[in-house]
Amino acid sequence: MGRQDWVPPEQWFASLPSVCVASNVVLTDRDDNVLLVKQNYRDHWAIPGGVADEGEGPHECAVREIAEEVGLRVTLDALLVVQWIPANGEQLRPFLAFVWDGGRVEDGASIRLQEEELDDARFYPWDEAAKLLSPLLAPRIPAAREARERGRTVYLPGAGRT
């Protein structure tokens, strides 16, 4: 390949496909129930979290979103799940979602809802929690539980929209 075939880095990077990055955090109570939030702009419940800001790493997004959504400061223990969700329909770009282990919410910790986005937050048993999420996101619950038990990240190749 000669010099005439060389593409400047800014042009090459601009030509690459883009992807949205999202992060969620699994938090449990003393009875090992999973914290879910009820978003006011969707019909289903969700694992707390959201989409990364421009230039924000997935781990930074996770910590920020938990502080914003439920008012908790967390230290991420491990990466539990990575889910790939290809573009589909009105979702123009693919999503790469990270699900982190935020550990146990201490007894007496105060959950403060981000009222602009959330209507409720509750702890649910793992099996019940999976049934409350959208069909696309529901596999994250058993995958997160498996990852916690086995001590290794689970990869979910998804299909559809977030």
C-alpha positions, -999 to +999 in steps of 0.1 A: +000+000+000+015+033-011+012+067+005-017+076-019-038+050-001-031+065+033-062+079+051-056+105+078-066+092+113-095+117+118-110+106+084-106+069+093-121+073+127-150+093+113-157+065+089-161+039+116-196+028+128-208+041+162-224+023+191-243+035+222-229+024+255-252+018+285-245+007+321-267-008+347-259-018+383-272-049+402-278-040+438-293-064+463-307-061+498-298-083+528-322-110+516-306-111+482-334-094+464-326-072+433-333-035+431-354-025+401-366+009+391-399+019+373-391+044+347-419+069+339-412+067+302-414+029+297-440+003+305-416-021+322-392-021+352-354-019+347-321-025+365-309+010+376-286+026+351-286+044+317-267+056+287-231+069+289-224+105+282-200+115+254-165+104+264-177+087+296-165+052+303-190+024+311-178+022+348-181+060+352-216+059+337-227+032+361-216+051+392-231+084+379-264+068+370-269+051+404-261+084+422-286+103+399-314+077+398-315+063+434-291+086+453-267+059+463-229+060+461-216+026+449-183+009+444-184-015+415-174-050+425-173-068+391-185-067+355-214-093+355-229-091+320-221-076+286-250-075+262-248-067+225-280-053+210-279-047+173-296-017+156-333-024+148-362-003+136-362+031+153-330+022+173-306+035+147-274+024+164-264-007+182-261-008+220-233-023+241-247-027+276-226-034+307-242-048+339-220-042+370-222-057+405-229-029+430-230-052+460-255-050+488-275-020+498-269-016+535-299-017+558-311+018+565-296+032+532-320+058+518-331+054+482-339+088+467-357+086+434-348+108+404-384+120+400-379+133+364-373+097+352-385+073+379-418+065+395-407+038+419-379+015+431-383-018+448-364-050+457-376-082+440-366-118+442-343-127+412-370-148+394-397-122+398-373-094+388-366-111+354-404-112+347-408-074+352-382-064+326-388-061+289-382-094+270-350-080+255-335-070+289-349-098+311-320-122+303-297-098+321-312-109+355-304-146+354-271-138+336-261-114+364-270-140+390-250-167+372-220-143+369-222-135+406-223-172+415-196-183+391-173-153+394-171-146+356-187-123+332-216-135+310-219-124+274-254-120+259-258-116+222-291-098+220-315-089+193-340-061+190-343-027+207-335-014+242 
